[in-house]
Amino acid sequence: MTSESFFNSLEQHFTQDLPFVVYRKNNETIVKGLFQKNRGVNYVSDFKESGFVFAPFDTSNDTVIIPLDGSEYMEADYHPNQSSNEDLSLQSESLYGNQKQNHIQLVHKGVEAIKEGQFKKVVLSRVDVQDLSDSKPIKLFKSLLINYPQAFVYCWYHPKVGLWLGATPETLIKVANNQFETMSLAGTQQSSVREVNWTDKEKNEQQIVTDYLVSRLKDLSKTIHVSKPRTVQAGNLVHLQSTVSGTLYSKDLKPIIKALHPTPAVCGFPKEMAKQFILQEEGYDRSFYTGFLGELNFKEQISRNRNRQNVENNVYAVVKNVSNLYVNLRCMQLQQDKALIYVGGGITFDSNPEEEWQETVSKSMTVKKALL
């Protein structure tokens, strides 16, 4: 269908106050949508369901799913006009009120807990509340599509749960039958820097995530391969990234997701100790921020015959069971005329609280750019 028809259908569905998700994978042009036909809230029980999942940070809470069965699927090729790449100016420190001091104090607590041996790393976050002059989510979604072609961009809505948008650079895991790929992403710098020189702190932070992924996946995998770290761009920021891939023993996703989520990139290490510190000290509910979202058990047909004209041999096509799950970073929640922008950063023993504050300001610009 045409992109115009796609967005007209989206507008109509939203006007009817029905659940939906629209999204575009990183480095692609196809925009996809799953439009639920009723207002019921559906939950995942064993990750054998098929649909688009939306999972919270706290694993004790339920994962919501917009099911393939009972929803209408649409897609369209969308080529928006690219915006300029001009840098965003940061807000005056005075506009943040007590946010800066509160976050610096939180980071101090985290560093002290690490020095006391409670954990090696913890990811601490905050919420930046912004007033909206125009709170139309579909317009904001298009703005994210324009500004972040290399990210997984989405708009997710359920009248009984909430309205979320984001442009995340991080994959939780991609699985096709029993072949998997995930990433270790950590460290943050401004992309305006011509030559990126990673500090020992940033390298150590990224290595913690890599080691964690390998340790959690080794008992579930026949083979594992880890690439060397490389610099990748995500909006106005750059990060260190390694790819971890291999072959799983089983196609059952539940133990894999349990092993990975939440990763040290969004929680800390060891996971349970860091998670408890976050729940006790951050002072707010992360909800779906640093949870995960994406396609669960979609069917993908791949023809073994590369000659499309030879229709007869196309009956030998391979049908793969595919899941593409992403970590919910660089996101915001819309509540009436306000945007709740969620940002955070990894804390290790040598973290500087002032620098960690500035990192959250830089990360908030990713989402704020869509609000301009």
C-alpha positions in Angstrom: 0.0 0.0 0.0 1.1 3.6 -0.4 2.6 5.5 2.6 -0.3 8.0 2.4 -2.8 5.2 2.8 -0.8 3.7 5.6 -0.7 6.9 7.6 -4.4 7.6 6.9 -5.3 4.1 8.3 -3.1 4.9 11.3 -4.8 8.2 12.0 -8.2 6.5 11.7 -7.2 3.7 14.1 -5.9 6.2 16.6 -9.0 8.3 16.4 -11.0 5.2 17.3 -8.9 4.8 20.4 -7.7 1.3 19.4 -4.3 -0.3 20.3 -1.6 -0.3 17.6 2.1 -0.3 17.0 3.9 1.2 14.0 7.6 0.8 13.5 10.6 0.8 11.1 13.7 -1.3 11.6 17.1 0.3 11.6 18.5 1.1 8.1 15.3 0.1 6.4 12.5 2.1 4.6 9.5 -0.2 5.2 7.2 1.1 7.8 5.1 -1.6 9.4 1.9 -1.5 11.5 -0.1 -3.9 13.7 -3.6 -2.6 14.4 -5.5 -4.4 17.1 -9.2 -4.8 16.4 -10.4 -4.4 20.1 -9.3 -2.7 23.3 -8.4 -5.8 25.2 -5.1 -6.0 27.0 -3.2 -9.2 26.0 -0.2 -10.6 27.9 2.6 -12.9 27.1 2.7 -16.2 29.1 5.6 -18.3 27.6 6.9 -16.3 24.6 5.5 -18.8 22.2 2.8 -16.3 21.2 3.0 -14.3 17.9 2.8 -10.6 17.8 4.5 -7.4 18.8 5.6 -7.4 22.5 6.2 -4.5 24.8 8.0 -5.5 28.0 8.8 -3.5 31.2 12.2 -3.1 32.9 10.9 -4.9 36.0 10.5 -8.6 35.0 8.0 -9.1 37.9 5.5 -7.1 35.8 3.7 -8.5 32.8 4.7 -8.2 29.1 2.0 -6.8 26.9 1.5 -8.1 23.3 -0.4 -6.9 20.3 -1.2 -10.3 18.8 -1.0 -11.1 15.1 -4.3 -13.1 15.6 -6.9 -10.4 16.1 -4.9 -7.6 14.5 -4.6 -6.2 11.0 -1.0 -6.0 9.6 0.0 -3.3 7.1 3.2 -2.0 5.6 4.4 0.7 3.2 7.6 2.0 1.8 8.2 5.4 3.3 10.9 7.8 2.1 10.6 11.0 4.1 12.5 14.2 3.3 15.7 14.3 5.3 16.1 17.0 7.9 19.2 19.0 8.4 22.0 17.6 10.7 22.5 20.8 12.6 23.5 20.4 16.2 20.9 21.0 19.0 21.7 23.6 21.6 21.5 22.3 25.2 19.0 23.8 27.6 20.2 26.1 30.3 21.2 24.3 33.5 18.7 26.5 35.4 15.8 25.0 33.4 16.4 21.6 35.0 15.6 22.7 38.5 16.6 20.1 41.0 17.0 17.4 38.4 20.8 17.9 38.1 21.5 17.9 41.8 19.3 14.9 42.4 20.9 12.9 39.6 24.5 13.8 40.8 23.6 12.6 44.3 22.2 9.4 42.8 25.4 8.8 40.9 27.4 9.4 44.0 25.4 6.7 45.8 26.0 4.3 43.0 29.7 4.9 42.9 29.9 4.4 46.7 27.9 1.2 46.4 30.4 -0.1 43.8 33.4 0.8 46.0 31.7 -1.1 48.9 31.5 -4.2 46.6 27.7 -4.4 46.2 28.1 -4.6 42.4 30.6 -3.7 39.6 28.2 -1.6 37.5 24.8 0.0 37.8 22.8 2.0 35.2 21.1 5.0 36.7 18.4 7.1 35.0 16.0 10.0 35.4 12.9 11.5 33.7 13.0 14.8 32.0 9.4 16.2 31.7 8.8 18.5 28.7 5.8 20.6 27.9 4.4 19.9 24.4 3.0 22.6 22.1 1.9 19.9 19.6 1.3 16.4 21.1 0.2 14.6 17.9 2.0 11.2 18.2 1.9 10.4 14.5 3.6 13.7 13.7 6.3 12.9 16.3 6.7 9.4 14.9 7.4 10.8 11.4 9.9 13.2 12.9 11.8 10.3 14.5 11.7 8.4 11.2 13.3 11.4 9.5 15.9 12.1 12.1 17.0 8.6 12.9 17.3 6.3 9.9 19.9 4.1 11.7 17.6 3.4 14.7 14.6 1.1 15.4 11.8 3.7 15.5 8.4 3.0 16.9 5.1 4.4 18.2 3.2 2.1 20.5 -0.3 2.8 21.9 -2.8 1.1 24.1 -5.7 3.1 25.7 -5.4 1.1 28.9 -1.6 1.1 29.1 -0.1 4.2 27.5 1.5 6.0 24.5 5.2 5.5 23.9 7.6 6.5 21.1 11.3 6.0 20.6 14.4 5.6 18.4 16.5 2.9 20.0 20.0 2.0 18.8 20.2 -1.3 20.7 19.2 -4.8 19.8 18.2 -7.2 22.6 18.3 -10.3 20.4 17.4 -11.3 16.8 16.5 -15.0 16.3 15.8 -16.8 13.0 14.9 -20.5 13.9 17.9 -21.2 16.1 20.4 -18.7 14.8 20.8 -15.6 17.0 22.5 -12.2 17.0 22.7 -9.7 19.8 25.0 -6.7 20.6 27.1 -5.3 23.4 26.5 -1.6 23.4 28.0 0.8 25.9 30.0 4.0 26.2 28.7 7.4 24.9 30.3 10.4 23.2 29.1 13.3 21.1 29.3 12.4 17.4 30.6 16.0 16.7 34.0 14.8 17.8 36.1 14.1 14.7 38.2 11.3 16.2 36.7 9.2 19.0 39.1 8.3 21.7 37.5 5.9 24.1 38.5 6.1 27.8 39.4 3.1 29.9 36.2 3.7 31.8 34.1 3.4 28.6 36.1 0.4 27.3 35.6 -1.4 30.7 31.9 -0.6 30.7 31.5 -2.1 27.2 33.6 -5.2 28.1 31.4 -5.9 31.2 28.3 -6.0 28.9 30.1 -8.3 26.4 31.4 -10.7 29.1 27.9 -10.8 30.6 26.2 -11.7 27.3 28.7 -14.5 26.6 28.4 -15.9 30.1 24.6 -15.9 29.9 24.4 -17.4 26.4 27.1 -20.1 26.5 25.0 -22.7 28.2 22.2 -22.1 25.7 24.3 -22.0 22.6 26.2 -24.6 20.4 28.5 -21.9 19.1 29.2 -18.2 20.0 31.2 -15.6 18.1 32.2 -12.2 19.4 33.3 -9.4 17.1 35.9 -6.8 18.1 34.4 -3.5 19.5 33.7 -0.8 16.9 32.4 2.7 17.0 28.8 3.1 15.8 26.6 6.2 15.5 23.2 6.7 17.0 21.7 10.1 16.3 23.9 12.8 17.8 25.9 10.2 19.8 28.4 7.4 19.2 28.8 4.2 21.2 31.1 1.2 21.4 29.5 -2.0 20.0 30.4 -5.6 19.7 28.3 -8.2 17.9 27.6 -11.6 19.6 26.2 -14.3 17.4 25.8 -18.1 17.1 23.6 -21.1 17.1 21.1 -21.9 20.0 20.3 -25.4 21.2 16.6 -24.7 21.3 14.1 -22.5 19.5 12.4 -21.8 22.9 12.7 -18.0 23.5 11.7 -17.8 27.1 15.0 -19.0 28.7 17.0 -16.8 26.3 15.0 -13.7 27.2 15.2 -14.5 30.9 19.0 -14.9 30.5 19.5 -11.6 28.8 16.9 -9.1 30.1 17.7 -6.8 31.6 21.3 -6.6 30.3 24.2 -4.7 32.1 23.8 -2.0 29.5 20.4 -1.0 31.1 20.7 -2.5 34.6 24.2 -3.3 35.8 26.3 -6.3 37.0 25.7 -8.5 38.9 22.2 -8.1 37.6 20.0 -8.8 40.7 22.0 -6.6 43.0 22.1 -3.7 40.6 18.4 -4.1 39.8 17.5 -3.9 43.5 19.6 -0.7 43.9 17.8 0.8 41.0 14.3 -0.1 42.3 15.2 1.3 45.7 17.2 4.4 44.9 16.0 5.9 41.5 12.8 7.2 43.1 10.5 6.6 40.1 9.0 3.7 38.1 10.9 3.1 34.8 7.8 1.3 33.5 8.7 0.3 29.9 11.9 2.3 29.7 14.9 -0.1 29.5 12.4 -2.9 28.8 12.3 -4.5 25.4 9.9 -4.5 22.4 9.6 -6.0 18.9 8.4 -8.8 16.7 7.8 -12.1 18.4 7.6 -15.3 16.4 6.8 -13.8 13.0 6.9 -16.1 10.0 9.3 -15.2 7.2 9.4 -17.1 3.9 12.6 -17.2 2.0 12.7 -18.9 -1.4 15.6 -21.2 -2.2 15.2 -20.4 -5.9 16.8 -17.0 -6.7 15.1 -16.9 -10.1 11.8 -15.4 -9.3 10.4 -16.4 -12.7 10.8 -20.1 -11.9 7.5 -20.2 -9.9 7.4 -24.0 -9.8 10.6 -24.3 -7.7 9.5 -21.7 -5.3 7.4 -24.3 -3.5 10.6 -25.3 -1.9 10.8 -22.1 0.1 12.1 -22.0 3.7 9.8 -20.7 6.4 11.7 -19.2 9.3 10.4 -18.4 12.7 11.8 -14.9 13.3 11.9 -12.7 16.4 13.5 -9.2 16.4 13.6 -7.6 19.9 15.1 -4.2 20.8 16.0 -2.6 24.1 13.7 0.4 24.8 16.2 3.3 24.9 15.9 6.9 23.7 12.2 6.8 24.3 9.4 9.0 25.7 6.0 8.5 27.1 3.2 11.0 26.1 0.8 12.1 28.8 -1.7 14.7 27.6 0.4 17.8 26.8 3.6 16.5 28.3 6.4 14.3 27.2 8.3 12.1 29.8 11.8 11.6 28.4 13.7 8.8 29.9 17.6 8.9 30.0 20.3 7.2 31.9 23.9 6.0 31.9 26.2 3.3 33.1 28.0 3.9 36.4 31.3 2.2 37.3 33.9 2.8 40.1 35.6 5.7 38.2 32.4 7.5 37.1 32.4 11.3 37.4 28.9 12.4 38.6 29.0 15.7 36.8 30.1 14.0 33.5 27.3 11.4 34.0 24.8 14.2 34.3 26.0 15.8 31.0 25.7 12.4 29.3 22.0 12.2 30.2 21.5 15.7 28.8 23.2 14.6 25.6 21.1 11.5 25.4 17.9 13.5 26.0 18.6 15.5 22.8 18.0 12.4 20.7 14.3 12.4 21.6 14.0 16.2 22.1 15.0 16.7 18.4 11.7 15.1 17.4 9.8 17.6 19.6 11.2 20.7 17.8 
